[in-house]
């Protein structure tokens, strides 16, 4: 048993070394992710199909869909789109921002990226004004020191697949914020690699397949809630 644990630790160290080389050794040039999004063409079922380049760092976050405006107590902003991000090993330095598909019935599919300094969020709502719940998948991505979480399913879950991703050292940034008023709430702790919605009956159950969650701090790594956790979304 101890030998098996040691083998896993050594394998994780090798993965972290590879990630470090990718981040610091192949940062040839960079553009913003939003710029890549703006020029991306439509293809098949996708309104925006981003094909990223190996060895390029894409910076900043991306919002797809609407936001909740607490002043008017309703959704506002641009309509959502179906988006595919084909990573090809590119680095996404989100610079403390998010890739967020928000309050729409569209899909976000993303694969084969190294993602740092941010997180991916699927944010939906189900109330008397309507149902706006995004779907999609995140596959074969490596998250290194993501902020808050690596992936947060916030009012979403059904028809979302998280498969064969590596989550390493999500950063605890304090309490997360509710979507209704933007206030931090103690029942929304950050620092877990993956946080999914606790309301299965409303938002459905995501599919989790062969993901690997790790924290380099041994004490944190032994805490199961720092790997996969269920959270609410309201305040």
N, C-alpha and C positions, 0 to 999 in steps of 0.2 A: 504493500500500500504506500509506504513512504517513498519507495523507488518510483512508483507511478506518479506521485505528486512532484517529485524532483524532476522527472522527465518532462512533465507539463510545464514546470517553471522554466526549464532550459529552453523548451520550444517557444515559450512566450518571449523570452529574452531575444531569441533569434528573430522573431517577428518584429519586436520593437526596434531592433537594429536595422532591419530592412526598411521599416517605416521612417526611421531617422534619416537613412540614406536617401530615400525618396524625397523627403521634405527639404533637406538641407543640401543634397548633392545634385539635384536635377532641376533646381529653380532657375531655369534658363531665362524665362521672361514671363510676364503676367499680364492679364487683362481682367476686367471685372466680369463676374458671372452675368450681371445684368446686360452688359454689352453683348455677350455671346447669346443671351436669350433674345435680345431685340433683333438680331440679324438672323436668327435661326428660321429655317423654312418649315412649312407644313410637310408632313409625310405620313401617308396611311391614315390611321385613326388619330394621329397627333396634330394639334394645331401648331405646336413648336417642337421641333426635333433637334436637340443640341448634340452635336458630335464633337466631343472635346479631344484635345491633343495630348498625347503622352509627353511628359516632361514640362508641361506648361502649368503655371499656377493661376487659378482663377480666383479672384478676390471678391469679398463682399457677399451679401446675402441676396435673396430673391423672394419676392412675394407674388404668389399666383392667387388671384381672387380678391375677395372683399375683406374689409375689416369691420369690427363692431364699433360703432360710434356711440359712446355713452351719452352724449349730449342729446341726440335725437332718439336714442334707444332703438337703433335699427342698423342694418348693414349698409355700408356705403363703399364706393370704389368701383374698380373695373370688374367685369364678369370674369369668372375662371376660364381656364383653357386646359385642354389635354396636353400634357408635357412629358416628353421623354428626354432624359439626360444619359447619353451613352458616354461613359467616363473614359474608357481606354487608359486607365491608370493615371489620369490627371489628378492634380492636387487642388482641392477646394479649401482655401483659407477664408473662412467666412467672416473673420475679423470681428468676432463677438456678435454676429448677426445670425440669421436663420435662413434656411430654405424652407418656406412655408407655403403650403397649398391650403387655402383658407376659405371657409364658408361658401362652398360650391359643390356641385355634383360631378366634378371633373376628376381626372386621374393624374397622378404624378408617379412616373416610373423612373427609377434611377439605379444605375449599376456601375461597378468597377471604378470607384473613385477612392481617393484618400482624402478624408474630410477632417479638418482641424478647426479649433477656435470657434465653434458654433454648434448648431444642431439642425436636424430635420424635424418639421412638425406637420402633422395632418390635423387640421382644426375644423371641426364641424359644429353644427347646431341643429337641434330638433325642438321646435317650440311652436306655439300657435301661429306665428308668422310664416312658418314654412320649414322644410327640411333641406339642409344644405350640408351634405356629408361627403368629403372626398374619399377616393380610393386609390389603389396603386400598389407598387412594390418597391422595396429597397433590397438589392441583392449584391453580393460580392463586394461590399464596401468596407473599408477600414476606417474607423473613427478613432482618432488619437487626441486625448485631452479635450473632448468636446465641452462646451460651456452648458451648464444646467443639466443636460442629458445628451445622449447621442441622438436618440429618436424619442419624440413625445407624440403619442396619439391622444389628442385632446378633443373629445367629442367625435371620435371616429374609431373604427376598428374593423368592421365587417368589410370583406373584400380587400383587405390590406395584407400583404405578405412580406415578412422580414426573413430573408433566407441567406445563410452562409455569410453573415457579416461578422466582423471582429470589432468589439467595443472595448476600448482601453481608457481607463482613468477619467471618467466623467468628472468635471469640476463642480464642486459644491459652491454655488454663488449666492446662497441664502434662499429665502422662500421665493417660490415662483409666484406669478401674478395671475389673478382671475381675469377672465375675459370681459366680465361685466363692468368692472370699474377700475381695473388696473392696479388694484391694491395687493400687496404681498400677503399671503396667507400661510400660517404655520402648517396647515395640513397639505401643503403643496411643496414639500422639500425637494431640493435639487441634489445632484450628485449621484443619481442612479443612472446606469448606462442606458436602460430602456424603461420608459414610463408609459403604461397603457391605461385606457379609460376603465374605471371600475364599473361603469354602467353597461354591462354586456347586453342587458335586455333592451336597451335603447339604441346602442351603437354597434352591437355585434362584436364578435370575437376575432381578433387578428390571427393569422397563421404564422407561427414561429417555427422555423426549420433550421437546425444545425447552425445556430449562431453561437459565438464564443465571446463571453464577457469576462473581463479581467481588470483587477486593480493592482498596481504595483506595490501599494502599501498592504502588507500582509493582514493587518487587523481589519482594514476596510474590506479587503478581499473576502474575508470570512463572514461578512455581513451580507446575507442574501438579499436584503432590500436595496443594496447598492448595485445590484445587477439588474434584476427585473422587478418592477414595482407597479402596483395598481394605484392610480390617483383619481380623484374627482376633478371636475373642471369648473365648479361654480363658486361664487362668492356672494 
